[in-house]
């Protein structure tokens, strides 16, 4: 679990240090799916079913069309507001992931 979190720590910190006017880089977009996979792995290890149920309704993307991205965005938003079962680090990674998906939806 620590390896997974450590691998994704730098992109999250780098992303939060950016101002809102800076655009998302290709590296940020490439970090999206490994971060989501790590979140799922952590919840599976801890047997946290509620966040898994919320995220797995929209991930993995079935077609990659706008509707799929919108469902993923909504799932990530729901998870950010979930109080129980989510650690502070996971909440940061969820916010990072949601902002990337939001950027993809708006381009």
ABEGO torsion letter per residue (X at the ends): XAAAAAAAAAAAAAAAABBAABBBBAAAAAAAAAAAAAAAAAAAAAGBAAAAAAAAAAOBBAAGBAAAAAAAAAAAAAAAABABGBBAAAAAAAAAAAAAAAAAAAX
